[in-house]
């Protein structure tokens, strides 16, 4: 019965040995690559992936000591610490075999070899390589999952008519594998809805992975989403599993997808059409099985008409399109959110549980909430921290947007304070108002990254 030994690299300066190895192994291996010159080893192992490497211990410069073999063994392991290397030599002895194993070789074969023994050795080596790859992938996926668990948010349902209608649709589509596009203003809870869909799907016991597409630079896009091989670029110090691969079998949530450049849209579309990714630095396609959920606050259909977003990509990601209502259209959900967040902050800050007075709730319901649920969350957190009362009153709540708003053509008001933090807060507030809550545009105007602007929004409860 033929065995699949994967890709094998044979390095020996003797052409007869190379020919014999290829004739024997070609029936059992996916591919046999032969190389006479050991100086090509760094190029080969850094640009290609081999399941087994058969390495001669003695080359023309050093006939019998095996020192060249040990040198190249170290070089191979430098590029790929999990490489499976089987040493071969005509001058081996027990001492040299023990040293080879101590220095990282998987096994040791004397030549001329017996075919059955060589095949048995390579079969064991192939199983070991497979185990190494599984462990390495599980370790990398575990890192991704650990980061995801630290960022998990609770799922909060709504009782308003708008949310009941939304959840009725979610119940229908969650059980399918249809790709979903979530549309809505910033802060409406698109990620929370995406997690809800995942938890109600057949993939609920699998991983949910999020990617902020607006925070990924063009240069890191492929590495972040598709992964990379060690040495693929300057900072690639180890193999890395991309977000698509980490989410395999589960759900992948691509937030802020409207911020992708045309070039990145094309790369994403190719992956979605083929349902396979290729890590940076390799040529090996890896099949992926993910449920895709995308989200944006940008008008994708208008962007398609302006040729700013690919129509074929839009068709690919919006099998089902869900519009999330802003908080101002579901004010009756405020008590539900308030109960949840006040409980959360009481636990977080080790305080007695606080509640809203009727007057405070009325004030919250009169506000228009341009920052939606995220703004409500910040307002409740601030009130929970600052108030000494168990019952929160209207004066405990301060809304930044209640200050006079600015039109796009209005002259900037002269700040009353010269305090640097006050000036920064007002600048951030004006930018967010002028761009109607679009974080990407506001960040660009302020000369900040999206992450830096988000930190300031958190800092000033905007």
Secondary structure as UniProt FT lines:
FT   STRAND          7..11
FT   HELIX           15..25
FT   TURN            26..28
FT   STRAND          31..35
FT   HELIX           38..40
FT   HELIX           41..47
FT   STRAND          52..56
FT   TURN            60..61
FT   HELIX           67..79
FT   TURN            81..82
FT   STRAND          85..89
FT   HELIX           94..102
FT   TURN            103..104
FT   STRAND          107..110
FT   HELIX           115..150
FT   HELIX           161..174
FT   STRAND          180..183
FT   TURN            186..187
FT   HELIX           190..199
FT   TURN            202..205
FT   STRAND          208..212
FT   HELIX           213..215
FT   HELIX           218..220
FT   HELIX           221..226
FT   STRAND          227..228
FT   TURN            230..231
FT   TURN            234..235
FT   STRAND          240..241
FT   HELIX           243..246
FT   TURN            247..249
FT   STRAND          251..255
FT   HELIX           257..259
FT   HELIX           262..274
FT   STRAND          276..278
FT   STRAND          285..287
FT   STRAND          291..296
FT   HELIX           300..305
FT   TURN            306..307
FT   HELIX           311..317
FT   STRAND          320..323
FT   HELIX           327..329
FT   HELIX           331..333
FT   HELIX           334..348
FT   TURN            349..350
FT   STRAND          355..356
FT   HELIX           358..366
FT   TURN            370..371
FT   HELIX           372..386
FT   STRAND          391..392
FT   HELIX           394..396
FT   HELIX           400..402
FT   TURN            408..409
FT   HELIX           420..434
FT   TURN            435..437
FT   HELIX           439..446
FT   HELIX           450..459
FT   TURN            460..461
//
